Amino acid sequence: MKKLLFSLLFVLCFAVQAQALTTAKGGVNVLPEPLPESPGQLIYEEMGCPICHGHQGGGDGFMAEGLDPKPRNFTDFKVMSRLSDMTMAHSIRNGIPGTGMPAWNLTDNQINDVIAYIKTFLADSQTTIGVCLNEKRVVDVRNLDLDKNFAVGTDQQQFLKVASKGNRVLIEPKDINVMRHFRKTRKSLVRTHVLVNGEEVDSDSALIVVRIRDCIK
C-alpha cells in the first residue's frame, strides 16, 4: 500500500512539473535563464557568485546592499585595471578576510575559467601582450566588427602611446618615462591597458593588457 501511495505521489509531482513547463507562451517550454555559454559562467552561477556580484558582474547582487565592503564591480575599468589574474586567483582560492568573499575549493583550471568569464563583464574581447621598452607593437582588430573610425585610449598615458590606423591598433611605450619609473620603483614591469572603442567600455569594446618589460629588443 505504501509503495502504491509513493508511486502515485511521484507520478503526481512529475505531472505538476510537466504542466508547469508547458504553460509558457505558445505552449513552448522555456527555461528561466539561458544555459551558460562557457565553463566559467557555469561555475560562476553554480557557486552563487551572482548573489553578491550580480549576474552582469556589477557588484549589485541582492545581498550586496548588506555587505561592507561592497563586492567588487567587475564592470568598472578602474577596479579591473588594478586587479591582476594572480590576485583574482588568490581571492577565489583563499577568500578575502574581512569581506563576504569566501574561499572556494576549485581546481586551477576551474579558477582560470572563472577569471576568463569575469573578464567578459568588462569587454567582449581581451588579450595580453608583452613589449620591451623600445618595441612597437600592432594589434589587428578587424574581427571585432568595430566602426571604421573606432577610438582607442589608455589608462596610463604617461607610459604608453596608442593610435588607430585602418583595422589596427598601434602601441608604443614611452621609453624614457617607463625607464624613470623602473629606476624610481626598482621594478622591471609596468602593467597598462588599451581600451578599444573609446574611453568607456561597452559590449562592443576590447581590452588589451600591455605588459611593458625592462628589456631592449
C-alpha positions as CSV (number, residue, x, y, z in Angstrom):
1,M,0.0,0.0,0.0
2,K,2.9,2.4,0.9
3,K,4.6,1.6,-2.3
4,L,1.5,2.3,-4.3
5,L,0.9,5.6,-2.4
6,F,4.6,6.6,-3.1
7,S,4.2,5.8,-6.7
8,L,1.1,7.9,-7.0
9,L,2.7,10.8,-5.3
10,F,5.7,10.5,-7.7
11,V,3.5,10.5,-10.7
12,L,1.5,13.4,-9.4
13,C,4.7,15.5,-8.8
14,F,6.0,14.7,-12.2
15,A,2.7,15.7,-13.8
16,V,2.7,19.0,-11.9
17,Q,6.3,19.7,-13.1
18,A,5.4,18.8,-16.6
19,Q,2.4,21.0,-16.6
20,A,4.5,23.9,-15.3
21,L,6.9,23.5,-18.1
22,T,4.2,23.6,-20.7
23,T,2.4,26.7,-19.5
24,A,4.8,29.0,-21.3
25,K,3.6,31.3,-24.1
26,G,2.6,29.3,-27.2
27,G,2.9,26.1,-25.3
28,V,6.7,26.1,-25.7
29,N,9.0,25.0,-22.8
30,V,11.1,28.0,-21.7
31,L,13.9,27.8,-19.2
32,P,14.0,30.6,-16.7
33,E,17.5,31.6,-17.8
34,P,19.6,30.8,-20.9
35,L,22.1,28.0,-20.5
36,P,25.7,29.0,-19.6
37,E,27.8,29.7,-22.6
38,S,31.1,28.8,-21.0
39,P,32.6,26.6,-18.2
40,G,33.5,29.8,-16.3
41,Q,29.9,31.1,-16.5
42,L,28.6,27.8,-15.3
43,I,30.9,27.8,-12.3
44,Y,30.2,31.4,-11.6
45,E,26.5,30.8,-11.4
46,E,26.6,27.4,-9.6
47,M,28.9,28.9,-6.8
48,G,26.3,31.6,-6.3
49,C,28.5,34.5,-7.3
50,P,25.6,36.5,-8.7
51,I,24.1,36.7,-5.2
52,C,26.8,39.3,-4.4
53,H,28.4,40.3,-7.6
54,G,25.3,40.2,-9.8
55,H,24.6,38.3,-13.0
56,Q,26.3,41.0,-15.0
57,G,29.2,41.4,-12.6
58,G,28.2,44.9,-11.5
59,G,28.6,44.2,-7.7
60,D,24.8,44.7,-7.3
61,G,23.6,41.3,-6.3
62,F,20.6,41.1,-3.9
63,M,23.0,40.6,-0.9
64,A,25.4,43.3,-1.9
65,E,23.4,46.0,0.0
66,G,24.1,44.5,3.4
67,L,27.8,43.9,2.7
68,D,30.7,46.2,3.8
69,P,32.9,46.4,1.9
70,K,30.8,46.0,-1.2
71,P,31.5,43.2,-3.7
72,R,33.9,44.1,-6.5
73,N,32.3,45.6,-9.6
74,F,33.8,43.7,-12.5
75,T,32.4,46.2,-15.0
76,D,34.4,49.1,-13.5
77,F,37.5,49.7,-15.6
78,K,39.4,51.4,-12.7
79,V,38.7,48.4,-10.5
80,M,39.7,45.8,-13.1
81,S,42.8,47.7,-14.2
82,R,44.3,47.2,-10.7
83,L,43.2,43.6,-10.5
84,S,45.6,41.1,-11.8
85,D,44.8,37.4,-12.7
86,M,47.0,36.3,-9.8
87,T,45.1,38.5,-7.4
88,M,41.8,37.2,-8.6
89,A,43.0,33.6,-8.4
90,H,44.2,34.1,-4.8
91,S,40.9,35.7,-3.8
92,I,38.9,32.8,-5.3
93,R,41.2,30.2,-3.7
94,N,41.6,31.7,-0.3
95,G,38.8,34.2,0.1
96,I,39.2,37.8,1.3
97,P,39.4,38.3,5.1
98,G,37.1,41.0,6.5
99,T,34.7,40.7,3.5
100,G,31.9,38.5,2.4
101,M,34.2,36.7,-0.1
102,P,34.6,33.0,1.0
103,A,37.3,30.6,-0.2
104,W,36.3,28.1,-2.9
105,N,37.6,24.6,-3.4
106,L,38.3,24.8,-7.2
107,T,41.0,23.4,-9.4
108,D,43.4,25.7,-11.2
109,N,41.7,25.1,-14.5
110,Q,38.3,25.9,-12.9
111,I,39.7,29.1,-11.4
112,N,41.1,30.1,-14.8
113,D,37.7,29.5,-16.4
114,V,36.0,31.7,-13.8
115,I,38.6,34.5,-14.3
116,A,38.2,34.3,-18.1
117,Y,34.4,34.7,-17.6
118,I,34.7,37.6,-15.2
119,K,36.8,39.5,-17.7
120,T,33.9,39.3,-20.2
121,F,31.9,41.7,-18.0
122,L,34.4,44.5,-18.9
123,A,34.9,43.7,-22.6
124,D,33.9,41.1,-25.1
125,S,37.4,40.6,-26.3
126,Q,40.7,40.7,-24.3
127,T,44.3,39.9,-25.0
128,T,47.6,40.3,-23.2
129,I,50.8,41.3,-24.9
130,G,54.4,41.9,-23.6
131,V,56.6,44.6,-25.1
132,C,60.1,45.8,-24.4
133,L,60.9,49.5,-23.8
134,N,61.9,50.2,-27.3
135,E,59.4,47.9,-29.0
136,K,56.4,48.9,-31.1
137,R,53.5,46.5,-31.5
138,V,50.5,46.2,-33.8
139,V,47.2,44.5,-32.8
140,D,44.8,43.6,-35.6
141,V,41.1,44.2,-34.6
142,R,39.4,43.5,-37.9
143,N,37.4,40.6,-36.3
144,L,35.8,42.9,-33.7
145,D,33.2,44.4,-36.0
146,L,34.0,48.0,-34.9
147,D,33.1,51.2,-36.6
148,K,35.6,52.4,-39.3
149,N,36.7,55.3,-37.2
150,F,37.0,53.4,-33.8
151,A,38.7,55.1,-30.9
152,V,41.5,53.9,-28.6
153,G,42.6,55.1,-25.2
154,T,44.9,54.1,-22.4
155,D,44.7,54.3,-18.6
156,Q,48.3,55.4,-18.3
157,Q,49.1,57.9,-20.9
158,Q,52.5,58.7,-19.3
159,F,53.7,55.2,-20.2
160,L,52.0,54.4,-23.5
161,K,51.3,55.9,-26.8
162,V,48.4,54.4,-28.8
163,A,46.7,55.2,-32.1
164,S,44.4,53.5,-34.6
165,K,45.1,53.0,-38.3
166,G,42.7,51.0,-40.5
167,N,42.0,47.8,-38.7
168,R,45.0,48.1,-36.4
169,V,45.9,49.4,-33.0
170,L,49.4,50.9,-32.8
171,I,51.1,50.5,-29.4
172,E,54.4,52.2,-28.4
173,P,55.9,52.5,-24.9
174,K,57.2,55.9,-23.9
175,D,60.5,54.5,-23.1
176,I,62.0,57.5,-21.2
177,N,59.0,57.7,-18.8
178,V,58.9,54.0,-18.3
179,M,62.6,53.8,-17.6
180,R,62.3,56.6,-15.0
181,H,59.5,54.6,-13.4
182,F,61.6,51.5,-13.3
183,R,64.5,53.3,-11.6
184,K,62.2,55.0,-9.1
185,T,60.3,51.9,-8.1
186,R,63.1,49.4,-8.7
187,K,60.6,47.3,-10.6
188,S,61.1,45.8,-14.1
189,L,57.4,45.6,-15.2
190,V,54.6,48.1,-15.8
191,R,51.1,46.9,-16.5
192,T,49.0,49.2,-18.6
193,H,45.7,48.8,-20.6
194,V,44.5,49.9,-24.0
195,L,40.7,50.4,-24.5
196,V,39.4,49.9,-28.0
197,N,36.3,51.9,-29.0
198,G,36.7,54.8,-26.7
199,E,37.1,55.8,-23.1
200,E,34.0,53.9,-21.8
201,V,34.0,50.1,-22.2
202,D,30.8,48.8,-23.7
203,S,29.6,45.5,-25.2
204,D,31.5,46.0,-28.5
205,S,34.8,47.0,-26.8
206,A,38.0,45.2,-26.4
207,L,40.7,45.5,-23.8
208,I,44.4,45.0,-24.5
209,V,46.6,44.4,-21.4
210,V,50.1,45.7,-22.2
211,R,53.0,44.5,-20.0
212,I,56.0,46.7,-20.5
213,R,59.2,45.0,-19.5
214,D,62.6,46.3,-18.7
215,C,64.3,44.9,-21.8
216,I,65.7,46.0,-25.2
217,K,64.7,44.3,-28.4
